[in-house]
Amino acid sequence: MTTGASMSRIKKLLFLAIGLIVSLLFAVLVLELSLGGWIFHDPWNATKSLNIVRSRTIHYSVESIYGPGAPAVVYTRDRNGLRGQCEDPRNIDILTVGGSTTDQRYISDGQTFQDQLAAQVRQRLNKELRVCNAGVDGHSTFGHLAAFQNWFPLIDGLRPKYVLLYIGINDAGFRLQPMAERDPEQVSGLSGSIAKAIREKSALYGLDQTVSALFKHGSENRYARHGAALPREQDYVATTTSAGIDALIAANVAGYSSRLQAILGYIGNFGARPICVTQPSRIWIGQGGALRGLPDMFRYEGVMYNGLDYRASLLALNQAMSRVCTEAGGVFIDIGARDFAPQDFYDPVHMTPSGANRLAGYLLEELNDRQLLGGLRDVSAP
């Protein structure tokens, strides 16, 4: 083969490759314009940056968590991005808001604490309680606030009687600013506006976010991971808090309190009453002066903090929750002080179905004692 023929063949291959690339880019552009929000406005596009999953049923393998042979978890989100008894948003009695411990990604439909609470009310009180799950994996109060601003107003007829805030776990790791890829990003300047437009309108970005929200659960912080082994007693080796955390805790509480006050304001706009609930965990063990925590619990500004640091931060947030919620006319329930068994958790913060059942029982007891379950329809009523 002559040199000229070889060059000609190379040119043909090069032109063919360029043609394929141009065709692929054109196809992507057509799909982006037709499926994205660049031409036709969809108000739901604003929820993409909140990692809201809609109209999906996913089957998760949980053998690594519950053991070999464990049936797959069935996880369903409806067209409004809600989980559970949400067929008619106008009839919701309790809307639950929180992060992954509210979402309960690795507990099947029907076994979440929301579903078990409704089932226990039906069984023990013969009443119909509609509990709807609006928990989103990774959300802190930054995400909860954005949900009230950009997600819940899109749900036609949403007017719950109560909004139960099962929060604090994701704020305790010194959430002094939004966390990348887990909280809604703050927009500033031209670059921020362009990034916001891509997040809200791009079909490809939306697909990536949906996949991420459904299947990616990694986090540097131990409290935000899924499926890590339940700690053994000998794993709790931290015996003191770290130096200098008081100022960080104070700053974290101030920001948390401000966001919580704003959230409670949105709940009031619903005409609903807030129920603020603290959360249990296995991040520390022991009583009184014999407390021990897990090491390497979370990192903040390059410094690693332990389970006792996390405990001090979370208890300070819980105290703030009690004050802010009560001042707003809400109900404060300290579930974090209740007894849970080790087998109620599959990692330091996320519950098994047995834990969800125990949590539901405690909530029923508290709600009933405070006479918050009056006016419910009898199960036998038409």
N, C-alpha and C positions, 0 to 999 in steps of 0.2 A: 504494500500500500504506500502511495506517495505521500510526501509531507503535506502537499496541498489537499489531498483527500482527507487526511487525518484532521487537518484544521477545519475543513468543511464539516466533518462529522461532529467535532467538538462544538462548533458554532450552532449546529442544529440541536444538539443536546442542551446547550446553554439556552437557546431560544425556547425550547420545549419546557425547560425548568422554569424560566421566567414566566412563560404562559401559564403553567400550573400554579405558580405562586400568586400571580395576578388574579387568576380565576378563583383561587381559594380565598384571597382577601376580599374579592367582590362578593363571594357567597357569604362570607362572615359579615360584611357590611349590610347585605340585604337582610340577613337574619337579625342582626342587631337593630336595624331600623324598623323591621316588621314586628319583632317580638319585644323590643325595648320600649321605653317611654319617651323616645325622642320626638315622635310625631303626635301620638295620642296620649293625653294626660291620664294617668291612673294615680289617684291619691294614695293607693296602697304602696306605691313605690317608696314612699317615705319610711316604710317599715323595714326595708331591706337592711339598712344599717343597724337595725335593732336585732337582727338574726331571728326574725319571726318566721317560723315554718308554718305553711298553710297547705291544707288539703293533701295531707300525706299520711299514709299508714306504713310504718317501718317495722321490720322484724329484726331485733337485735339478738345476736348470740351472746349468752351470758354464762357459758360454761366456765370461763375463767374467773367468774365472780362467785357463782353459786355451786360450782362443781360439775363434773362430767354428767351428761344426761339431762342437765337442767333445760327445761323447755325455753324456747326463744321468747323474749319479751315482745309484746305487741304494743306499739307506741303510735297513737293516732292524734293528729291535729286537724281541726275542722277548717272550713273556709275562712273563718275569722282568726285563725291561729290559736284557737283555744282547745283545751283538752278536757274531756269529761262531759258532764251533763249540761251541755251548752246549746241544745237544739234551738231554743228560743231565748235569746239574750234578755228579753223583757221579763222572764220568769226566774232569773237567777237570784237565789237567796244570798249566797256567799261567793264572792269572787276572790280567789286567792292569788296573791302577788308575791313573787320572790325569785330566787335564782335556781340553781340546780337542785337544791333540796326541796323546792316546791314543784319544779318540773318533774323530777323523779324519772329521768330518762331510762333507767334500768329496772323499773317496776312496771308491770303490765297494766294496761287498761283494766279497770275494775278493782285493782289492788292498791292504788295510790291512797294516801291518807285522806284525800278528798272523797274518793269513791267509798272508802271504808267508813268515813264519818257519816255519809248519807245512808249507807247500809245499816249502821248501828242505830241511827235515829229511827229508821224504818222498823228495825227489829224491836228496839226497846221502848220507843214512844209511839209507834204506829203512825208516824208523821212522815210527810214527804219534804225532804230538805234537798234543794238543788244547789250543789256545790260545783263551781267551775274553776278550772285550773289555768291561770295565766302566767305560770312560772316560766322563766326563760333561762336556760343554762348560761351561766356566766354573769348574769345581771347583778349589779350592785344598785345602790340608790340612784346612781347616775342613770342606769338603764330603766329603773322603775319610774323615775320622773319623766324620762323621754317617752315611756309607754303611755303615760297619762296624757302627754302632749300630742303624740303623733300616731298612736295605735288605737287606743280605746275609743277616741271620737269617731273612728271609722266603722265601729261595730254598731249597726243599726239597732236602736232600741235598748242598748246596754244601760240598765239602771238597777244595779244590785242593791239589796237592802243593806248588806255589810260588805266591806272590803277587808279581808284578812291579810295583813302584812306579815309574812313569815320571813323575816329579813335579819341581816346583821352579819351572817357568816362571811359574805363576800366584801363587806365593808371593814371588817376588823383588821385586815392586813394592811393598814395604813393607806386607805384609798383616798389620798389627798388630791388626786387628779384622775381623770378617766384612764382606764387601762387599755392599751392598744389591743384591738381585735375583740375586745369583750364589752366595752362601753361605747356609746355613741360618741363619735369624735367631735371636737369643738371646731367650728368653721371660722376661719379668719383669713382675710386677704384673698387675692385672685386665685392662688393655688388651692386654697381651702374651698373656694366656691366651685372650682372645676372638679376637685375630688368629690365634693358633695353631689354634684350633678351626675358624675359617673356612678356613684354608689346608688343613687336613687333611680336612674334611668337605664343603665346598661343591663341588657339581658344576660350577657356573659358574666358580669359581676354578680348579678342576682343568682345565677346558677352556681357560681363558686361559693357564694355565701350560704346557699341552701345545703350544698354538700358539706361545707364546713360545719354548719350548725347541726347537721344530722350525725356526722361521723367523726368529727375531730373533738377530742376532749382533753388534749394535752395542756398542761400549765406548769410553769415553774413553781408556783405556790402549791404546797402540799394539800391545803384545804380545798383547792379547786380541782384536783385531779379526780378522775373516776377509776374505780376498780383496783386501786392500790390495796395491797393486803391489809386486813385488819391488824393493827399493831398488837404485839404481845406485851405482856407486863414488863418484861425486861427491856423493851424498846423505849420506855419512858425514863430518860436519863437526865433531862434538864431539871435542875433543882432551884434555880434562881432566875429572876428576870434580868434582861440586859440593861446595862447602864445607859442612861439618857433617853429612855422611852417615854417619860412623863410628858415632855413637850410634844412629842409626836402624837401621843394619845390625845392630848388636849386639842391639838390642831385637827386631828381626825374627827373627834367628837363634835367640834364646832361646825365643820363642813357637813357632816352627817345630819346634825340637828337641823341645819338650814334646809337641806334637801328634804328631810322628813316633813318639816313644816309645810313646804311647798306641796308635797305629795298629799298630805292631809287636807290641804286646801282644795285640791282637785277632787278628792273623795267627797268633800262637802258639796262640791258643785254637782256631783251625781245625786245628791240627796241621800247619800249613804252614810253609815256610821263606821268608823275604822275600828278594827280589832288588831292590836299590835301584839305579836307573839314572838318570844325569844326562842332560840334553838339550842338543842342539846348537841353534844359531840363527844368524840373519844380522843380529843386533842390533848387532854390532861386527865389525870386520875388522882384519887386520894382526897382526903378531907383535911381542913385546917392547915396546920403547919407541915403536913406530910405530903404536900402537893408535888407531883412530878409531871413534867411535860415532855412531849416529843421534841427531838432536836430538829433543826433545819426546817422549820415550819413554813416560813415565807421570807422572801427577800424584798428589801426596800432600799433603794438608792445604794445598791452594792453591798448592803449589810444583811446577813442572815439572822433571822430572829427565831426563837424557839416557841414551844407550845405554851409556856407560862407567860411569855410576852403576848402571845395571841389571846390567852385567857384574860389578861389585864385589859387589853384593848377591847375585847368583846364585852366584858362586864361593864366597862365604862359606856359603851354604846347602848347596852341594855338599860342602864340607869337613865341615859338621855332619852331613850325610847319611852320609858315609863313616864317621865316628866312631860315630854312634848305631846305624847298621845293623850295623856290624862287632861292636860290643859286644853286640848282641842275637843274634849268631850268624848274621846274614844275609850276603848276598853283595853287594858293591859293585862296580858296573861303570860306568866313566867314559866313556860314549859321547859325552859333550859334548866330549871331547878328540880325538875321531876326525875324520877329514877328510870333509867333505861338499861337493858342488859347488853353485854358485848355483842351478842348475836343479833341485836336489833340494827347493827351497822355492818356494811360490807367494806367500809374504809373509815377513816377518822370522822367523816361528817355525813356520808350518804347512807340512807337507811335501806334495810331489807324490807320485804313485805311484812314481817313480824313487827319491825319497828314502826312501819306506817300504821299498822293496826293498833299498836300501843299508843301512838301519837293521836290517832283518831279517838280512842277511848278517853284520853285525857282532855281533848278538846270538847268532846260531848259533855263530860263532867263539868268543865268550866262554863261552857255556854249555857247548860241547863241550870246550874247553880245561880248564874247571873240573870236568869230569866230572859235569855236572848232568843229562845226558840218558840216563843209564843206566836200565835197567828199562823202557824204552819198548817197546811191542808192535811186532813186525815188521808191515810193511804187508801182507804175504801171509798173516799169521796169521788164523784164523777169528774 
